[in-house]
């Protein structure tokens, strides 16, 4: 089965979750593509922030996501930092350009999952994940969550993300807090589950 991880990241935290989702899918036997969506922040603005510039430079090695990646993939995980309780404009812009795929029904029956990062514990993780699902239902995806069968969901040992709706992490006000090991474990679990379900639907 083929799994694409399509994401937007400006400080590297969503990227870290994306890598972990990809690892989980690979461990389940999937061929994985990690794809970044086009950046909309002007280069001169990014250049003023060393961390953003380093992230953009590092992500230049990733292919830029295109509709062809969605056609190739049996399962897709979409990831974004939170913007006022919703996905970033960058990821929304990418999804807004899938009109031909919607019209043709080319994505109907494929599997999708979502993940995000926020600055604070109550910064809109669940609203972001849920709102990310809306265009995926329109495109015909079978949307897969992250059940409490993953024991780390219930952990109270430290601040971490994760919900039945998808993977998440808390980055802090300056985005300096990377995903915890619990966050990464849950991200790998999401990737594994996405790959397994996508493979079963492909066989069927």
Secondary structure by P-SEA (a helix, b strand, c coil): cbbbbbbccccaaaaaaaaaaaaaaaaaccbbbbbbccccccaaaaaacaaaaaaaaaacccccccaaaaaaccbbbbbbccccccccaaaaaaaaaaaaaaaacccccbbbbbccccccccccaaaaaaaaaaaaaaaccbbbbbcccccccccccccccccccbbbbbbcccccccccaaaaaaaaaaaaaaaaaaaaaaac
